[in-house]
Amino acid sequence: LFIFGILFVPKLFHSQGQYEKSIAVLPFRNDSPDDENQYFINGTMEAILDDLCKIEDLKVISRTSVEQYRNTIKSIPQIAKELNVSYILEGSGQKYGDDIKLTVQLLDAVNDKHIWSSPYNKKITDIYAIQSEIAQAIATELKAIITPEEKQKIEKIPTDNTEAYENYLLGLHYYNKGTEENLLRSIDYYKNAISNDPKFALAYTGISLAYMALLFDANWSPDEVYPKAREAAFPQ
């Protein structure tokens, strides 16, 4: 019994402390010669992250928590230990006009072992299919259950207008930068996205969140913020 306890108990505590189906999506690297395309690579990473978050059987670390590792020199096992996850997704991409090249790899973070990777060379119009395919491939590798409702959400196309989507990603890019100037700039891009596609729900949500952020990041008054945020959240 003593030997059994020595062998079994550490494994028990490890399994309780580190959720088996847990993953962190690290910030993707922009391989484009043009730094301005970072917004698209960041947006692609966040879309994959959001798709994974729709799978209840997975524990997914938030974007805010992984942002600190954008330019880190820490090892994969060290990052995994700090975030308390079992798997890490790394990625890099390039964008040239309407062409995109994306490479992602899934790692067993605890043992620092490669599990799965895939390159994608597509048109920007294929970006939703790529993001959905990556999320579902990861779920398959982690043996996570995807319900029919979750699959439908993951495969849903937010807009058919690529210009609207690019404006949305630019809005998201400046929203994540914070500061009053960046938040106001993000609102302008979200409004451009709505001009491209008046039914683009994510852009309305983006405007509402950006106004709410002005309340905390730029000390705007509630009287200034709430009506605008409400109008964006519940458009007529």
N, C-alpha and C positions, 0 to 999 in steps of 0.2 A: 504493500500500500504506500509506503514511504517513497519507493522508486516511482510508482505510478503518479504520485503527487508531484514529484520533481519534474517528470516529463510532461504532465498534462496541464498543470496549473498555469505555467507561463504562456502556453498556447491559448488558454482560456482568456487570460487577461489581455493578450495581444488582440484576439478577435473582438473583444468587447471595446477596446480602446481605439481600434482602427477599423472603420466600417469597410467591409470587403468591396462593396460596389460604390466606391468613393473616388472622385476624380477632380482634378484642378486643370483648367485650360489656361496655360501660360500665354502672355501677350505674344501675338504672332510677330515675326520679324519681317520688315519691309525690305524686299530684295530689289525693288525698283530703283533705278538711278535717280528718279525724281522723288524727293522726300514728300512732296505734296500728296503722293498716293498713299501715305501712311493712313489717312482717314479711311480708305477703302479696306485696307488690310485689317485695321482695328475693328471696323464694322463687321467684317466677315467673321472675325474671331468672336465678337459679341453675339452674333446671330447663332453661331454654333453653340455657344454657351447657353443662350436662351432656349434653344431647342432641347438641349440636354436637361435643362431645368424643368422642362415639361414632363419629364419621365419620373414619376413618383418613386420608382424602384431604385433610383440613383441618388446619391448624395453628391451635390455639385457645389464647389466653392465659388463664392461671388467674385465678380470682376474686380471690385474694390480690394479684396484680399489678395488677388494675384498680381495686381498692378505693380506692387513693390518689387516684383521679380523681373521687370521688363529688361533691365540691363545687368542682371545679377551674375556673379561668378560662382554662386553656390551650386553644389552638385544636386542632381535630381533626388537622391535619397534624403539629402538635408532639407530640401524644399518640401518633400513629402512628409517628413517628420514634423516640420514646423506647421504645416497645414493639416496634418493628421489625415492624409489620404493614401490610398493604395495605388492610384494610377495618375499619370500626368499626360496631357496632350500638348505636344509642341507643334508649331506650324510656321510656315513662311510663305510669302507670296509676292507676285509682281503683277502690275497692271500696266498694259500698253494700249491706250485708246480703249477699244471695246474688247480686247483680249485679256484674259486673266490666266495666271499660272499659280497654282496653289499646291503645296506639299504639306502633308500632316503625318505625324507619327505618334502612336500610342505606346507608352512605356509602362512596364511594371516598375513603379517608382521605388518600391521597397528593396527590390533586388537589382535595380538599374538595368533591366533587360528590355530589349525591343520586342514588341508584341505584334504590331501591325502598322503599316504605312501605305500611303497611296498618293500618287501625283495626279493632278487635274489640270488639263490644258483646255480651256473652254472659252466661250463668249460670255460677256457680262450678263446676257439674257439667261444663262444657265445657272446663275449664282444661287438661286433658291434651291434648285435640285441638288447642287453640290453640297450646300449646307445641310440639307435634310439627309442626304446619303451618308455624310460623315457622321452625323449624330446617331443615325440608326446603326451604322457599322460599329460604332463604339459600344452602343448598347448590346449588340450581338456578342462582341468580344468579352464584355463584362457579364454576359448572361443576365442582363436586366430585362425585365418584362415590360413590354410596351403595349398598353391597352389600345383597342381600336380608336378610342376618343383621343388618346395621346398621339397616335400615329396621324390622325386627321389634322390635329393642331400643328404638328411638326411639318407636314407636307403642304400646309396652307400657304398660298402665295399672297403676300401683303399688298402688292401692286403689280400691274402689268406694265407700268410705265418706268423704264429704266432711268430716265432723267429724274423722275420723282424719287426713286430709290437713292440715287446718288446725292440728291439734295438732302434727303433724310439722313444719310450717313455723315454728310458734312455737318448737319445740325447736331447729330450725336457726338461727333468729334469735338466740337466747340463746347457742347454742354459738359462733357467730361473734363474739360480744362478748367471749368469754374471761372470766377471773376465776373464782374458786371459786364465788362466789354464782351467777353466770350459768350456769356449767356444771351445777351441781346443779339449777338451775331448768330447764335444757334437758332433763335426764334425766327430770324429772317430766312434762314435756310429751310426751316420747317414750313414756313409760309410759302416759300417757293415750291416745296414738295406738294403742298396742297393745291397750289395753282396748276401744277402738272397733273395732279390726280385728286380731285375734291373728295374722293371716297377713301383716301389713304388714312386709315384710323391711327396708325402708329405716329404719323406726323402731328395729328391733333393732340395725342397723348404727350408727345415731345414738347409741344408748346406749353401745355399745362404744367409739366414738370419743370420746365425752364423758368416759368414765372414763379413757381413755388421756391425754386432755388434762389431766386433774387431776394426773396424774403429773408433767407438765412445768410447768403453769401455777400449781398450788397446792401443789406439793411433797408430794403424797400418796405414801406408800410403795408400792413394787411389790407388797408383800403385800396391801395394801388394794385396789389397782387391778386387777391381773391376773385374779384369780378372777372379779370382777364383769364385766370386759370380755370375758373368755372365755365366761362364762355367756350374755351378751347376743349374742355373735357366733355361738354354737352352742347355741341354745335347745333344750330337750328336746322 
